[in-house]
Amino acid sequence: MRNRLKRQAREIFRKRISESECLDIVFISRKGMLDAGYAKVEKEFDKVINAYYRKRKR
């Protein structure tokens, strides 16, 4: 299960972040994520990334 979450996180990250952008992201999975589907994980990741970009633009 944990490896599945890692693969999902890598795929979501790869699709969202361009190669030219240097970011280090620590992805910590919680118990609830084991039951969450790919779409839910992707939605939560998008929330975090969007918050990062909004904060960065200030």
Secondary structure, DSSP 8 states (H G I E B T S, - for coil): -HHHHHHHHHHHHHHHS-TTS---------GGGGTS-HHHHHHHHHHHHHHHHHHHH-
